[in-house]
Amino acid sequence: MTKNISTGGMSRRTVLKGSAALAGLAGTGFASSFPAPAVHAQEAVTLRYLGTAVNQSADIARKAKEDIGVTIEYIPVETDEVAKRVITQPNSFDLLDSEYFSLPKLLPSGNLQGMDAGKIKYAGQIATVFTKGEVEGKKIGDQGTAPKKVFYLEGQFSKKFSAEPTEWITLIPTTYNADTLGIRPDLIKRPIESWAELVNPEFKGKAAILNIPSIGIMDAAMVVEALGKYKYPDKGNMTKEEIDLTTDFLKEAKKAGQFRAFWSDFNESVNLMASGEVVIQSMWSPAVTAVRSKGIPCTYQPLKEGYRGWASGFGLPKTLEGRKLDAAYEFINWFLSGWAGAYLNRQGYYSAVLSTAKENMEPYEWAYWMEGKPAEKDIHAPDGTLLEKAGTVRDGGSYEDRMGAIACWNSVMDENTYMIRKWNEFIAA
């Protein structure tokens, strides 16, 4: 899932649960290597940070430079290019920011190394969404590439995921969220409670869907299930027959004139909704925020069938070593220590270590963003933009309500090549 930071993108069953295992490592000597050498006490280090442009923040880079002396040099590329560089140019970056769903495609290249949990100060406090597939002790949906399925490696340079917790972590979480439909409540003027509404003839010519095949087809599958047409064993890993069923369904809706647009750009989704050309569409949380910041009503609508989850994380190239490896660990530890987490939470994302983010937020901010309580004061974005007036409640409520209602996760299907071909046929139809 691609997402926008600057303006606002995996079933194993295990007796030994992730966070407990990681916490246990602290007493086994693995933690003895933390902290990494203080980079800022030595010569300056620059880390080349590979990721999508919308997942890169000048504010975070500036604060990291100020706090730990590490310079972040962003390499902004398209989502597909991120994967391509990992596979073909592993020496072209020092720090990777990629989605968990890309891991089954990236790991076989042998170009990534597992991160030593003992060098990650807050490893034992990483949200249980990642380590256990749980929120507050409740199991959540794991269709698709649930992060818990790809969180651990068998060894530092292994090409295989571990079904049990190990000291080697694939990606350290950066951002994650629960995606749903965005709506214009002022133009719809009635309750919206189901994914099925995306193809309701009432919104003919005023609906839009995300034109990123691996994500758009899962939104479509949520609609198909909501209509009772088919129950997918795994929406994130469809058979060819299921792909045909889903894309044929979309073609029929398109033929009927249901869709105004198929967007793939963040700003396009904002403009479609802000203009009123579209009243219901696949949407990302910060895009809804961007519409609201213009003074236009827009709701990130909770739906009874649940959310589609996504998560991104930091990874390390296999070739990283020495001073740069130390600097990467120091930057990741800094990232988890709270300032960056609070910054991201204020944009509507969720951070990997909730406790440190909370320490860096005002109580009223935490209550609004994370507990689903009415805002005691006006809510502002990190840049000072007014997001919500006092008294507002966050769409979807609390962290537990939102992340606890995940139905499936972004993924790359086994039949990905076939799926993309069929999706492109739908778009061209």
C-alpha positions in Angstrom: 0.0 0.0 0.0 1.5 3.2 -0.9 0.6 6.1 1.3 1.4 9.7 1.8 3.5 11.0 4.7 4.5 14.4 3.5 1.0 15.4 2.6 -1.0 13.6 5.1 0.7 1.8 1.4 2.3 -13.2 4.9 -0.9 -18.6 8.4 1.5 -19.6 10.8 0.4 -21.0 14.1 2.9 -20.7 16.9 2.8 -21.7 20.5 5.7 -19.3 21.2 4.2 -15.8 20.5 6.3 -13.2 18.9 6.6 -10.3 21.3 7.2 -12.6 24.2 9.9 -14.3 22.3 11.6 -11.1 21.4 11.3 -9.8 25.0 12.9 -13.1 26.1 15.8 -12.4 23.8 16.8 -9.5 26.0 17.8 -11.9 28.7 19.7 -14.2 26.5 22.6 -12.0 25.5 21.2 -10.9 22.2 20.5 -7.5 23.6 24.1 -7.0 24.7 25.0 -5.6 21.4 22.5 -2.7 21.8 23.0 0.2 21.5 24.9 0.4 18.3 28.0 2.7 18.4 27.0 6.3 18.6 27.2 7.4 15.0 27.2 11.1 15.7 30.2 10.7 17.9 32.2 9.6 14.9 32.4 10.9 11.3 29.0 11.7 9.7 27.2 8.9 8.0 24.7 9.2 5.1 22.1 6.5 4.6 20.5 6.1 1.2 16.9 5.5 1.9 15.0 3.7 -0.8 11.2 3.9 -0.9 8.2 5.6 -2.5 8.2 9.4 -2.5 5.0 9.5 -0.6 6.5 7.5 2.2 9.4 9.8 2.8 9.4 12.8 5.2 11.7 15.8 5.2 10.7 16.5 8.8 11.7 13.0 10.0 15.0 13.2 8.1 15.7 16.6 9.7 14.9 15.5 13.2 17.1 12.3 12.8 20.0 14.5 11.7 19.5 16.8 14.7 19.1 13.9 17.2 21.6 11.3 16.1 23.7 13.0 13.4 22.7 10.6 10.6 21.9 12.1 7.3 19.0 10.5 5.4 19.3 10.8 1.6 15.9 9.8 0.1 15.8 7.8 -3.1 12.1 8.3 -4.2 10.9 5.7 -6.8 7.6 4.1 -7.8 6.4 1.0 -5.9 7.4 -1.5 -8.5 10.8 0.2 -8.9 11.5 -0.4 -5.2 11.2 -4.1 -5.7 13.2 -4.0 -8.9 16.1 -2.2 -7.2 16.2 -4.7 -4.3 16.4 -7.6 -6.8 18.8 -6.1 -9.3 20.7 -3.3 -7.6 21.1 -4.1 -3.9 24.2 -1.9 -3.6 22.2 1.2 -4.6 20.7 1.8 -1.2 21.5 1.4 2.5 18.0 1.3 4.0 14.8 -0.1 2.4 11.3 1.0 3.2 9.0 -1.6 1.7 5.6 -3.2 2.3 5.4 -6.6 4.0 3.5 -8.0 1.0 6.6 -7.5 -1.2 8.7 -9.8 1.0 7.7 -13.1 -0.7 8.9 -11.5 -3.9 12.1 -9.9 -2.5 13.4 -12.6 -0.1 14.3 -15.2 -2.8 16.7 -12.8 -4.3 19.0 -13.2 -1.3 19.6 -9.5 -1.3 18.2 -8.8 2.1 19.6 -9.6 5.6 17.6 -10.3 8.7 17.8 -7.7 11.5 19.2 -8.8 14.8 16.4 -8.4 17.3 19.1 -7.9 20.0 20.2 -4.7 18.3 16.6 -3.3 18.2 16.0 -1.7 21.6 12.2 -1.9 21.4 11.9 -5.3 19.6 9.9 -6.7 22.5 7.5 -3.8 22.4 6.6 -4.0 18.7 2.8 -4.1 18.2 1.3 -7.6 18.4 -0.4 -7.0 15.0 3.0 -7.9 13.6 4.4 -10.5 16.1 1.1 -12.4 16.9 -1.5 -11.3 14.4 -3.5 -10.0 17.4 -4.9 -6.7 18.8 -5.5 -6.7 22.5 -5.4 -10.5 22.6 -7.9 -10.9 19.8 -7.0 -12.6 16.6 -7.5 -10.5 13.5 -8.0 -11.5 9.8 -4.9 -13.0 8.2 -6.0 -13.5 4.6 -3.3 -12.1 2.2 0.2 -11.4 3.4 -0.4 -10.8 7.1 2.8 -9.4 8.6 3.0 -12.2 11.2 3.5 -14.7 8.3 6.6 -13.0 7.1 8.0 -11.3 10.2 10.8 -13.8 11.0 13.6 -15.4 9.1 15.3 -18.8 9.9 18.7 -17.1 9.9 20.3 -13.8 9.2 20.8 -14.5 5.5 18.1 -17.0 5.0 15.7 -17.0 2.0 13.0 -18.7 4.1 10.5 -17.2 6.6 10.4 -18.9 10.0 7.1 -20.2 11.3 8.4 -19.7 14.8 9.8 -16.5 16.3 13.6 -16.1 15.9 16.1 -13.3 16.6 16.1 -12.4 12.9 13.4 -9.9 11.7 12.6 -9.3 8.1 11.3 -5.7 8.4 11.0 -3.4 11.4 7.6 -1.7 11.1 7.4 1.9 10.0 3.7 2.6 9.2 0.5 0.6 9.0 -3.2 1.2 8.8 -6.6 -0.2 8.0 -8.0 0.9 4.6 -11.6 1.3 3.7 -13.9 3.4 1.5 -14.0 7.2 1.5 -17.3 8.9 1.1 -18.8 12.4 0.8 -21.5 12.3 3.5 -22.9 15.7 2.5 -23.6 14.4 -1.0 -24.7 10.9 -0.1 -26.9 11.9 2.8 -27.6 8.5 4.3 -25.6 5.8 6.2 -23.1 3.8 4.4 -22.3 0.5 6.1 -21.1 -2.0 3.5 -18.5 -2.5 0.8 -21.4 -3.4 -1.5 -22.3 0.3 -1.8 -19.3 0.8 -4.1 -21.4 -0.7 -6.9 -24.8 0.6 -5.8 -26.5 2.0 -9.0 -27.4 5.0 -6.8 -23.8 6.1 -7.3 -23.5 5.3 -11.0 -20.8 7.5 -12.5 -19.8 8.8 -9.1 -17.8 5.8 -7.8 -14.0 5.1 -8.2 -11.7 2.2 -7.5 -7.9 2.1 -6.9 -6.0 1.2 -10.0 -3.2 -0.7 -8.3 -4.0 -4.3 -9.4 -2.9 -6.2 -6.3 -4.9 -3.8 -4.0 -7.8 -2.9 -6.3 -8.7 -6.5 -6.8 -8.9 -7.1 -3.0 -11.2 -4.1 -2.7 -13.4 -5.6 -5.4 -13.3 -9.0 -3.6 -14.6 -7.2 -0.5 -17.5 -6.0 -2.6 -18.2 -9.4 -4.1 -18.3 -11.0 -0.7 -20.5 -8.2 0.7 -23.0 -8.8 -2.0 -23.0 -12.5 -1.1 -21.9 -13.5 -4.6 -18.9 -15.6 -3.5 -16.9 -16.4 -0.4 -13.1 -16.4 -1.0 -10.9 -18.9 0.9 -8.2 -16.2 0.7 -8.9 -12.9 -1.0 -5.2 -12.2 -1.0 -4.3 -15.4 -3.0 -7.0 -16.1 -5.6 -7.1 -18.9 -8.0 -7.3 -18.2 -11.8 -11.0 -19.0 -11.6 -11.5 -16.5 -8.7 -9.6 -13.8 -10.5 -11.8 -14.3 -13.5 -14.9 -14.1 -11.4 -13.7 -10.9 -9.8 -12.6 -9.1 -12.9 -15.7 -10.2 -14.8 -17.7 -8.7 -12.0 -15.8 -5.4 -12.3 -16.2 -5.4 -16.1 -20.0 -5.6 -15.7 -20.0 -2.7 -13.3 -17.8 -0.7 -15.6 -20.0 -1.5 -18.6 -23.0 -0.3 -16.6 -21.2 3.1 -16.1 -20.6 2.7 -12.4 -17.1 4.1 -12.3 -16.1 7.7 -12.8 -12.4 6.9 -12.5 -9.6 4.4 -11.7 -7.1 6.3 -9.7 -3.5 5.4 -8.9 -2.2 8.7 -7.6 -2.8 10.1 -4.1 -3.6 13.6 -5.3 -6.0 12.3 -8.0 -8.0 10.6 -5.3 -8.1 13.8 -3.3 -9.2 15.9 -6.3 -11.9 13.4 -7.4 -13.5 13.5 -3.9 -13.0 17.2 -3.2 -14.6 18.2 -6.5 -17.6 16.0 -5.9 -17.0 14.1 -9.2 -16.9 11.0 -7.0 -18.9 10.4 -3.8 -17.6 6.9 -2.9 -14.3 5.3 -3.7 -11.3 3.3 -2.5 -9.3 5.7 -0.4 -6.4 6.2 1.9 -6.7 7.8 5.3 -4.4 10.8 4.7 -6.3 11.5 1.4 -9.5 11.8 3.4 -7.7 14.1 5.8 -6.4 16.2 2.8 -10.0 16.6 1.6 -11.2 17.6 5.0 -8.4 20.1 5.4 -10.0 22.0 2.4 -13.1 22.4 4.5 -15.0 19.7 2.5 -16.8 16.9 4.4 -15.2 13.5 3.8 -15.5 10.3 5.9 -13.1 7.3 6.1 -16.1 5.0 6.5 -16.0 2.0 8.8 -17.8 -1.0 7.1 -19.4 -4.0 8.7 -17.2 -6.5 6.6 -14.0 -5.0 8.0 -10.9 -3.3 6.7 -8.1 -4.2 4.3 -4.8 -3.9 6.2 -1.3 -2.8 5.0 2.0 -2.4 6.6 5.5 -1.1 5.7 8.8 -1.6 7.3 12.6 -1.0 7.2 14.8 -3.6 5.7 18.6 -3.9 5.2 20.4 -5.0 2.1 22.6 -8.0 2.5 25.7 -6.0 1.6 25.4 -3.4 4.4 28.1 -3.7 7.0 30.5 -1.7 9.2 29.8 1.9 10.0 26.7 2.1 7.7 25.2 -1.0 9.3 25.7 0.6 12.8 24.1 3.8 11.5 21.1 1.9 10.1 20.5 0.3 13.4 20.9 3.6 15.2 18.4 5.3 12.9 15.9 2.4 13.3 16.2 2.6 17.0 15.7 6.3 16.9 12.7 5.9 14.6 11.1 3.6 17.2 11.9 5.8 20.2 8.8 8.0 19.9 9.2 11.2 18.0 8.7 9.7 14.6 5.9 7.5 15.9 4.0 10.5 17.3 4.6 12.3 14.0 3.0 9.4 12.0 0.2 8.9 14.5 -0.8 12.6 14.0 -1.2 11.9 10.3 -3.6 9.0 10.9 -1.1 6.2 10.6 -0.1 3.8 13.4 3.4 3.4 14.8 5.3 0.2 15.5 5.9 0.9 19.2 2.8 2.5 20.6 4.2 3.2 24.1 7.0 5.5 22.9 4.7 7.3 20.5 2.3 8.0 23.4 5.1 9.5 25.4 5.6 12.0 22.6 2.0 13.1 22.2 -0.3 15.3 24.3 -2.9 13.3 26.3 -5.7 14.8 24.2 -4.0 13.8 21.0 -3.5 10.3 22.1 -7.1 10.1 23.3 -8.3 11.3 19.8 -6.1 9.3 17.5 -5.7 6.1 19.5 -8.6 5.7 21.9 -11.4 7.0 19.7 -12.4 9.7 22.2 -13.9 13.1 21.2 -11.1 15.6 20.7 -10.8 17.8 23.8 -9.0 20.4 21.7 -8.5 21.2 18.1 -6.5 18.5 16.3 -3.6 19.6 14.2 -1.3 17.9 11.6 2.5 17.9 12.3 2.8 21.0 10.1 0.2 22.9 12.1 -2.7 22.4 9.7 -6.1 22.2 11.4 -7.4 18.7 10.9 -10.4 18.5 13.2 -12.2 20.8 15.5 -12.7 20.0 19.2 -15.4 17.5 19.8 -14.7 15.5 16.7 -14.4 11.7 16.9 -12.0 9.8 14.6 -13.6 7.9 11.8 -13.7 4.2 12.8 -12.9 4.9 16.5 -10.0 3.5 18.4 -6.9 1.6 17.4 -8.5 -1.6 18.8 -11.7 -1.0 16.8 -9.9 -0.3 13.6 -7.0 -2.7 13.6 -9.1 -5.3 15.4 -11.5 -5.3 12.4 -8.9 -6.2 9.7 -10.4 -8.7 7.3 -7.4 -9.2 4.9 -4.0 -7.8 4.0 -2.3 -6.4 0.9 -0.5 -9.2 -0.9 1.1 -10.6 -4.0 -0.8 -13.6 -5.3 0.8 -16.8 -6.6 -1.1 -16.0 -9.8 0.1 -12.4 -9.8 1.0 -12.3 -13.5 -2.3 -13.7 -14.5 -4.1 -11.4 -12.1 -2.4 -8.3 -13.6 -3.3 -9.3 -17.1 -6.9 -9.8 -16.2 -7.0 -6.5 -14.3 -5.5 -4.6 -17.2 -8.2 -6.2 -19.5 -10.8 -4.7 -17.1 -9.2 -1.3 -17.2 -9.0 -1.4 -21.0 -12.5 -2.8 -21.5 
